[in-house]
Each structure stands twice: as C-alpha cells, then as structure tokens.
Amino acid sequence: MERYQVTDTQGKRHKNDPNDWLREVEKPTYILDLLLSIINVSVQTVDIVAGLPKVKFE
C-alpha cells in the first residue's frame, strides 16, 4: 500500500499522486480492487493449507 501514497519530492516540483493516474484511466476503485484481491488470495491460501494432510516427522 505504501506504493500508492501521495509523495512529494522535497525541493522539486514533482508530486507523485497515484490518484491522478486513477482519474486518467477512469478506474477509481483500482487500489481497492488490488486490496480485495490480496485478501481473497490470503483467505484461499488459508483454506488450502488447512485442508492439507498432517505430516509427522520422526
């Protein structure tokens, strides 16, 4: 999420605002969609790992 923060380079006129890009491509929910995808993959991973057989080491 830190990649999608508004940053301002000190002493320069450049401002990095990901919201500008979101407005340009007319997809204002892009960052939220990314976050929801990460949550979905995490939940599915937990389900898969929970369904794996137990392994016993001697």
PyMOL Python script that loads the backbone (N, CA, C, O; Angstrom):
from pymol import cmd

cmd.read_pdbstr("""\
ATOM      1  N   MET A   1       0.815  -1.186   0.000  1.00  0.00           N
ATOM      2  CA  MET A   1       0.000   0.000   0.000  1.00  0.00           C
ATOM      3  C   MET A   1       0.868   1.263   0.000  1.00  0.00           C
ATOM      4  O   MET A   1       0.434   2.321  -0.455  1.00  0.00           O
ATOM      5  N   GLU A   2       2.094   1.143   0.512  1.00  0.00           N
ATOM      6  CA  GLU A   2       2.927   2.341   0.561  1.00  0.00           C
ATOM      7  C   GLU A   2       3.286   2.852  -0.824  1.00  0.00           C
ATOM      8  O   GLU A   2       3.636   4.023  -0.970  1.00  0.00           O
ATOM      9  N   ARG A   3       3.209   2.005  -1.843  1.00  0.00           N
ATOM     10  CA  ARG A   3       3.482   2.445  -3.215  1.00  0.00           C
ATOM     11  C   ARG A   3       2.394   3.381  -3.729  1.00  0.00           C
ATOM     12  O   ARG A   3       2.624   4.141  -4.670  1.00  0.00           O
ATOM     13  N   TYR A   4       1.226   3.333  -3.126  1.00  0.00           N
ATOM     14  CA  TYR A   4       0.104   4.127  -3.607  1.00  0.00           C
ATOM     15  C   TYR A   4      -0.181   5.336  -2.716  1.00  0.00           C
ATOM     16  O   TYR A   4      -1.317   5.802  -2.628  1.00  0.00           O
ATOM     17  N   GLN A   5       0.859   5.831  -2.062  1.00  0.00           N
ATOM     18  CA  GLN A   5       0.728   7.038  -1.256  1.00  0.00           C
ATOM     19  C   GLN A   5       1.073   8.254  -2.100  1.00  0.00           C
ATOM     20  O   GLN A   5       1.834   8.169  -3.064  1.00  0.00           O
ATOM     21  N   VAL A   6       0.507   9.366  -1.724  1.00  0.00           N
ATOM     22  CA  VAL A   6       0.880  10.626  -2.367  1.00  0.00           C
ATOM     23  C   VAL A   6       2.223  11.037  -1.776  1.00  0.00           C
ATOM     24  O   VAL A   6       2.361  11.174  -0.560  1.00  0.00           O
ATOM     25  N   THR A   7       3.213  11.232  -2.647  1.00  0.00           N
ATOM     26  CA  THR A   7       4.530  11.648  -2.182  1.00  0.00           C
ATOM     27  C   THR A   7       4.935  12.923  -2.903  1.00  0.00           C
ATOM     28  O   THR A   7       4.519  13.188  -4.031  1.00  0.00           O
ATOM     29  N   ASP A   8       5.744  13.686  -2.230  1.00  0.00           N
ATOM     30  CA  ASP A   8       6.227  14.938  -2.794  1.00  0.00           C
ATOM     31  C   ASP A   8       7.743  14.965  -2.622  1.00  0.00           C
ATOM     32  O   ASP A   8       8.243  14.910  -1.498  1.00  0.00           O
ATOM     33  N   THR A   9       8.466  15.048  -3.720  1.00  0.00           N
ATOM     34  CA  THR A   9       9.915  15.108  -3.657  1.00  0.00           C
ATOM     35  C   THR A   9      10.324  16.482  -3.145  1.00  0.00           C
ATOM     36  O   THR A   9       9.941  17.507  -3.708  1.00  0.00           O
ATOM     37  N   GLN A  10      11.090  16.491  -2.092  1.00  0.00           N
ATOM     38  CA  GLN A  10      11.476  17.762  -1.470  1.00  0.00           C
ATOM     39  C   GLN A  10      12.329  18.586  -2.422  1.00  0.00           C
ATOM     40  O   GLN A  10      13.243  18.070  -3.066  1.00  0.00           O
ATOM     41  N   GLY A  11      12.021  19.854  -2.501  1.00  0.00           N
ATOM     42  CA  GLY A  11      12.804  20.770  -3.306  1.00  0.00           C
ATOM     43  C   GLY A  11      12.544  20.686  -4.799  1.00  0.00           C
ATOM     44  O   GLY A  11      13.204  21.373  -5.579  1.00  0.00           O
ATOM     45  N   LYS A  12      11.598  19.860  -5.208  1.00  0.00           N
ATOM     46  CA  LYS A  12      11.292  19.734  -6.634  1.00  0.00           C
ATOM     47  C   LYS A  12       9.802  19.963  -6.844  1.00  0.00           C
ATOM     48  O   LYS A  12       9.014  19.961  -5.899  1.00  0.00           O
ATOM     49  N   ARG A  13       9.445  20.156  -8.078  1.00  0.00           N
ATOM     50  CA  ARG A  13       8.036  20.405  -8.399  1.00  0.00           C
ATOM     51  C   ARG A  13       7.267  19.119  -8.671  1.00  0.00           C
ATOM     52  O   ARG A  13       6.066  19.160  -8.935  1.00  0.00           O
ATOM     53  N   HIS A  14       7.940  17.990  -8.610  1.00  0.00           N
ATOM     54  CA  HIS A  14       7.294  16.718  -8.940  1.00  0.00           C
ATOM     55  C   HIS A  14       6.509  16.186  -7.742  1.00  0.00           C
ATOM     56  O   HIS A  14       7.022  16.096  -6.627  1.00  0.00           O
ATOM     57  N   LYS A  15       5.269  15.844  -8.003  1.00  0.00           N
ATOM     58  CA  LYS A  15       4.419  15.262  -6.979  1.00  0.00           C
ATOM     59  C   LYS A  15       3.906  13.933  -7.523  1.00  0.00           C
ATOM     60  O   LYS A  15       3.317  13.889  -8.603  1.00  0.00           O
ATOM     61  N   ASN A  16       4.127  12.860  -6.786  1.00  0.00           N
ATOM     62  CA  ASN A  16       3.672  11.538  -7.198  1.00  0.00           C
ATOM     63  C   ASN A  16       2.328  11.264  -6.537  1.00  0.00           C
ATOM     64  O   ASN A  16       2.255  10.958  -5.347  1.00  0.00           O
ATOM     65  N   ASP A  17       1.276  11.378  -7.325  1.00  0.00           N
ATOM     66  CA  ASP A  17      -0.074  11.157  -6.808  1.00  0.00           C
ATOM     67  C   ASP A  17      -0.746  10.064  -7.637  1.00  0.00           C
ATOM     68  O   ASP A  17      -1.171  10.323  -8.763  1.00  0.00           O
ATOM     69  N   PRO A  18      -0.849   8.836  -7.093  1.00  0.00           N
ATOM     70  CA  PRO A  18      -1.471   7.746  -7.835  1.00  0.00           C
ATOM     71  C   PRO A  18      -2.931   8.030  -8.200  1.00  0.00           C
ATOM     72  O   PRO A  18      -3.464   7.446  -9.143  1.00  0.00           O
ATOM     73  N   ASN A  19      -3.564   8.918  -7.457  1.00  0.00           N
ATOM     74  CA  ASN A  19      -4.952   9.260  -7.756  1.00  0.00           C
ATOM     75  C   ASN A  19      -5.083   9.945  -9.113  1.00  0.00           C
ATOM     76  O   ASN A  19      -6.124   9.841  -9.761  1.00  0.00           O
ATOM     77  N   ASP A  20      -4.031  10.648  -9.549  1.00  0.00           N
ATOM     78  CA  ASP A  20      -4.051  11.249 -10.880  1.00  0.00           C
ATOM     79  C   ASP A  20      -4.200  10.179 -11.948  1.00  0.00           C
ATOM     80  O   ASP A  20      -5.005  10.316 -12.869  1.00  0.00           O
ATOM     81  N   TRP A  21      -3.418   9.108 -11.819  1.00  0.00           N
ATOM     82  CA  TRP A  21      -3.496   8.020 -12.797  1.00  0.00           C
ATOM     83  C   TRP A  21      -4.869   7.353 -12.755  1.00  0.00           C
ATOM     84  O   TRP A  21      -5.432   7.014 -13.796  1.00  0.00           O
ATOM     85  N   LEU A  22      -5.404   7.167 -11.550  1.00  0.00           N
ATOM     86  CA  LEU A  22      -6.721   6.538 -11.417  1.00  0.00           C
ATOM     87  C   LEU A  22      -7.795   7.353 -12.128  1.00  0.00           C
ATOM     88  O   LEU A  22      -8.711   6.792 -12.730  1.00  0.00           O
ATOM     89  N   ARG A  23      -7.681   8.669 -12.057  1.00  0.00           N
ATOM     90  CA  ARG A  23      -8.639   9.528 -12.749  1.00  0.00           C
ATOM     91  C   ARG A  23      -8.429   9.470 -14.264  1.00  0.00           C
ATOM     92  O   ARG A  23      -9.395   9.497 -15.027  1.00  0.00           O
ATOM     93  N   GLU A  24      -7.169   9.390 -14.700  1.00  0.00           N
ATOM     94  CA  GLU A  24      -6.881   9.329 -16.140  1.00  0.00           C
ATOM     95  C   GLU A  24      -7.485   8.089 -16.786  1.00  0.00           C
ATOM     96  O   GLU A  24      -8.057   8.177 -17.872  1.00  0.00           O
ATOM     97  N   VAL A  25      -7.367   6.948 -16.141  1.00  0.00           N
ATOM     98  CA  VAL A  25      -7.876   5.699 -16.720  1.00  0.00           C
ATOM     99  C   VAL A  25      -9.323   5.427 -16.321  1.00  0.00           C
ATOM    100  O   VAL A  25      -9.900   4.402 -16.686  1.00  0.00           O
ATOM    101  N   GLU A  26      -9.900   6.364 -15.564  1.00  0.00           N
ATOM    102  CA  GLU A  26     -11.297   6.271 -15.133  1.00  0.00           C
ATOM    103  C   GLU A  26     -11.600   4.963 -14.399  1.00  0.00           C
ATOM    104  O   GLU A  26     -12.612   4.307 -14.647  1.00  0.00           O
ATOM    105  N   LYS A  27     -10.700   4.612 -13.497  1.00  0.00           N
ATOM    106  CA  LYS A  27     -10.896   3.417 -12.677  1.00  0.00           C
ATOM    107  C   LYS A  27     -10.593   3.764 -11.218  1.00  0.00           C
ATOM    108  O   LYS A  27      -9.552   3.374 -10.690  1.00  0.00           O
ATOM    109  N   PRO A  28     -11.494   4.491 -10.571  1.00  0.00           N
ATOM    110  CA  PRO A  28     -11.225   4.982  -9.217  1.00  0.00           C
ATOM    111  C   PRO A  28     -11.140   3.892  -8.148  1.00  0.00           C
ATOM    112  O   PRO A  28     -10.651   4.149  -7.048  1.00  0.00           O
ATOM    113  N   THR A  29     -11.600   2.699  -8.449  1.00  0.00           N
ATOM    114  CA  THR A  29     -11.574   1.624  -7.450  1.00  0.00           C
ATOM    115  C   THR A  29     -10.377   0.700  -7.614  1.00  0.00           C
ATOM    116  O   THR A  29     -10.339  -0.367  -7.001  1.00  0.00           O
ATOM    117  N   TYR A  30      -9.397   1.087  -8.430  1.00  0.00           N
ATOM    118  CA  TYR A  30      -8.254   0.217  -8.729  1.00  0.00           C
ATOM    119  C   TYR A  30      -7.512  -0.236  -7.473  1.00  0.00           C
ATOM    120  O   TYR A  30      -7.248  -1.428  -7.320  1.00  0.00           O
ATOM    121  N   ILE A  31      -7.177   0.672  -6.586  1.00  0.00           N
ATOM    122  CA  ILE A  31      -6.427   0.311  -5.383  1.00  0.00           C
ATOM    123  C   ILE A  31      -7.268  -0.569  -4.470  1.00  0.00           C
ATOM    124  O   ILE A  31      -6.755  -1.528  -3.893  1.00  0.00           O
ATOM    125  N   LEU A  32      -8.532  -0.262  -4.333  1.00  0.00           N
ATOM    126  CA  LEU A  32      -9.418  -1.103  -3.531  1.00  0.00           C
ATOM    127  C   LEU A  32      -9.520  -2.499  -4.139  1.00  0.00           C
ATOM    128  O   LEU A  32      -9.505  -3.494  -3.414  1.00  0.00           O
ATOM    129  N   ASP A  33      -9.622  -2.579  -5.462  1.00  0.00           N
ATOM    130  CA  ASP A  33      -9.669  -3.883  -6.136  1.00  0.00           C
ATOM    131  C   ASP A  33      -8.403  -4.697  -5.870  1.00  0.00           C
ATOM    132  O   ASP A  33      -8.473  -5.908  -5.665  1.00  0.00           O
ATOM    133  N   LEU A  34      -7.242  -4.029  -5.875  1.00  0.00           N
ATOM    134  CA  LEU A  34      -5.991  -4.718  -5.566  1.00  0.00           C
ATOM    135  C   LEU A  34      -6.007  -5.268  -4.144  1.00  0.00           C
ATOM    136  O   LEU A  34      -5.631  -6.417  -3.912  1.00  0.00           O
ATOM    137  N   LEU A  35      -6.440  -4.453  -3.207  1.00  0.00           N
ATOM    138  CA  LEU A  35      -6.502  -4.877  -1.813  1.00  0.00           C
ATOM    139  C   LEU A  35      -7.452  -6.058  -1.634  1.00  0.00           C
ATOM    140  O   LEU A  35      -7.141  -7.005  -0.913  1.00  0.00           O
ATOM    141  N   LEU A  36      -8.600  -5.999  -2.285  1.00  0.00           N
ATOM    142  CA  LEU A  36      -9.556  -7.106  -2.191  1.00  0.00           C
ATOM    143  C   LEU A  36      -8.994  -8.389  -2.808  1.00  0.00           C
ATOM    144  O   LEU A  36      -9.268  -9.485  -2.320  1.00  0.00           O
ATOM    145  N   SER A  37      -8.221  -8.254  -3.864  1.00  0.00           N
ATOM    146  CA  SER A  37      -7.577  -9.419  -4.478  1.00  0.00           C
ATOM    147  C   SER A  37      -6.586 -10.059  -3.517  1.00  0.00           C
ATOM    148  O   SER A  37      -6.528 -11.283  -3.402  1.00  0.00           O
ATOM    149  N   ILE A  38      -5.813  -9.238  -2.831  1.00  0.00           N
ATOM    150  CA  ILE A  38      -4.844  -9.757  -1.860  1.00  0.00           C
ATOM    151  C   ILE A  38      -5.561 -10.482  -0.724  1.00  0.00           C
ATOM    152  O   ILE A  38      -5.130 -11.553  -0.297  1.00  0.00           O
ATOM    153  N   ILE A  39      -6.638  -9.908  -0.246  1.00  0.00           N
ATOM    154  CA  ILE A  39      -7.415 -10.547   0.821  1.00  0.00           C
ATOM    155  C   ILE A  39      -7.978 -11.870   0.337  1.00  0.00           C
ATOM    156  O   ILE A  39      -7.940 -12.861   1.067  1.00  0.00           O
ATOM    157  N   ASN A  40      -8.499 -11.902  -0.881  1.00  0.00           N
ATOM    158  CA  ASN A  40      -9.069 -13.121  -1.441  1.00  0.00           C
ATOM    159  C   ASN A  40      -8.018 -14.225  -1.545  1.00  0.00           C
ATOM    160  O   ASN A  40      -8.275 -15.364  -1.156  1.00  0.00           O
ATOM    161  N   VAL A  41      -6.849 -13.895  -2.062  1.00  0.00           N
ATOM    162  CA  VAL A  41      -5.776 -14.892  -2.192  1.00  0.00           C
ATOM    163  C   VAL A  41      -5.349 -15.384  -0.811  1.00  0.00           C
ATOM    164  O   VAL A  41      -5.081 -16.572  -0.636  1.00  0.00           O
ATOM    165  N   SER A  42      -5.285 -14.497   0.158  1.00  0.00           N
ATOM    166  CA  SER A  42      -4.895 -14.888   1.513  1.00  0.00           C
ATOM    167  C   SER A  42      -5.899 -15.868   2.122  1.00  0.00           C
ATOM    168  O   SER A  42      -5.508 -16.866   2.728  1.00  0.00           O
ATOM    169  N   VAL A  43      -7.181 -15.585   1.961  1.00  0.00           N
ATOM    170  CA  VAL A  43      -8.225 -16.464   2.503  1.00  0.00           C
ATOM    171  C   VAL A  43      -8.173 -17.824   1.809  1.00  0.00           C
ATOM    172  O   VAL A  43      -8.278 -18.857   2.469  1.00  0.00           O
ATOM    173  N   GLN A  44      -8.013 -17.834   0.496  1.00  0.00           N
ATOM    174  CA  GLN A  44      -7.934 -19.100  -0.229  1.00  0.00           C
ATOM    175  C   GLN A  44      -6.701 -19.900   0.194  1.00  0.00           C
ATOM    176  O   GLN A  44      -6.764 -21.124   0.300  1.00  0.00           O
ATOM    177  N   THR A  45      -5.595 -19.223   0.432  1.00  0.00           N
ATOM    178  CA  THR A  45      -4.378 -19.903   0.869  1.00  0.00           C
ATOM    179  C   THR A  45      -4.578 -20.555   2.231  1.00  0.00           C
ATOM    180  O   THR A  45      -4.153 -21.691   2.443  1.00  0.00           O
ATOM    181  N   VAL A  46      -5.218 -19.852   3.149  1.00  0.00           N
ATOM    182  CA  VAL A  46      -5.504 -20.420   4.468  1.00  0.00           C
ATOM    183  C   VAL A  46      -6.383 -21.659   4.326  1.00  0.00           C
ATOM    184  O   VAL A  46      -6.145 -22.665   4.995  1.00  0.00           O
ATOM    185  N   ASP A  47      -7.391 -21.597   3.465  1.00  0.00           N
ATOM    186  CA  ASP A  47      -8.266 -22.755   3.252  1.00  0.00           C
ATOM    187  C   ASP A  47      -7.493 -23.938   2.687  1.00  0.00           C
ATOM    188  O   ASP A  47      -7.693 -25.071   3.126  1.00  0.00           O
ATOM    189  N   ILE A  48      -6.625 -23.698   1.733  1.00  0.00           N
ATOM    190  CA  ILE A  48      -5.835 -24.777   1.124  1.00  0.00           C
ATOM    191  C   ILE A  48      -4.896 -25.401   2.151  1.00  0.00           C
ATOM    192  O   ILE A  48      -4.800 -26.624   2.256  1.00  0.00           O
ATOM    193  N   VAL A  49      -4.205 -24.552   2.906  1.00  0.00           N
ATOM    194  CA  VAL A  49      -3.264 -25.062   3.908  1.00  0.00           C
ATOM    195  C   VAL A  49      -4.007 -25.849   4.986  1.00  0.00           C
ATOM    196  O   VAL A  49      -3.507 -26.870   5.459  1.00  0.00           O
ATOM    197  N   ALA A  50      -5.180 -25.393   5.376  1.00  0.00           N
ATOM    198  CA  ALA A  50      -5.966 -26.107   6.391  1.00  0.00           C
ATOM    199  C   ALA A  50      -6.411 -27.471   5.878  1.00  0.00           C
ATOM    200  O   ALA A  50      -6.595 -28.396   6.669  1.00  0.00           O
ATOM    201  N   GLY A  51      -6.586 -27.608   4.576  1.00  0.00           N
ATOM    202  CA  GLY A  51      -7.035 -28.873   4.007  1.00  0.00           C
ATOM    203  C   GLY A  51      -5.920 -29.864   3.710  1.00  0.00           C
ATOM    204  O   GLY A  51      -6.190 -31.004   3.332  1.00  0.00           O
ATOM    205  N   LEU A  52      -4.690 -29.450   3.875  1.00  0.00           N
ATOM    206  CA  LEU A  52      -3.559 -30.360   3.627  1.00  0.00           C
ATOM    207  C   LEU A  52      -3.468 -31.405   4.711  1.00  0.00           C
ATOM    208  O   LEU A  52      -3.792 -31.128   5.866  1.00  0.00           O
ATOM    209  N   PRO A  53      -3.031 -32.605   4.361  1.00  0.00           N
ATOM    210  CA  PRO A  53      -2.888 -33.640   5.386  1.00  0.00           C
ATOM    211  C   PRO A  53      -1.746 -33.288   6.347  1.00  0.00           C
ATOM    212  O   PRO A  53      -0.782 -32.613   5.987  1.00  0.00           O
ATOM    213  N   LYS A  54      -1.895 -33.770   7.572  1.00  0.00           N
ATOM    214  CA  LYS A  54      -0.865 -33.535   8.589  1.00  0.00           C
ATOM    215  C   LYS A  54       0.362 -34.381   8.248  1.00  0.00           C
ATOM    216  O   LYS A  54       0.241 -35.526   7.811  1.00  0.00           O
ATOM    217  N   VAL A  55       1.518 -33.811   8.450  1.00  0.00           N
ATOM    218  CA  VAL A  55       2.764 -34.519   8.212  1.00  0.00           C
ATOM    219  C   VAL A  55       3.458 -34.704   9.552  1.00  0.00           C
ATOM    220  O   VAL A  55       3.639 -33.746  10.303  1.00  0.00           O
ATOM    221  N   LYS A  56       3.848 -35.944   9.851  1.00  0.00           N
ATOM    222  CA  LYS A  56       4.526 -36.229  11.116  1.00  0.00           C
ATOM    223  C   LYS A  56       5.997 -36.503  10.821  1.00  0.00           C
ATOM    224  O   LYS A  56       6.338 -37.271   9.921  1.00  0.00           O
ATOM    225  N   PHE A  57       6.839 -35.870  11.586  1.00  0.00           N
ATOM    226  CA  PHE A  57       8.277 -36.073  11.468  1.00  0.00           C
ATOM    227  C   PHE A  57       8.751 -36.892  12.649  1.00  0.00           C
ATOM    228  O   PHE A  57       8.273 -36.725  13.771  1.00  0.00           O
ATOM    229  N   GLU A  58       9.679 -37.761  12.388  1.00  0.00           N
ATOM    230  CA  GLU A  58      10.202 -38.606  13.481  1.00  0.00           C
ATOM    231  C   GLU A  58      11.467 -38.042  14.021  1.00  0.00           C
ATOM    232  O   GLU A  58      12.054 -38.611  14.941  1.00  0.00           O
TER     233      GLU A  58
END
""", "prot")
cmd.dss("prot")
cmd.show_as("cartoon", "prot")
cmd.util.cbc("prot")
cmd.orient("prot")
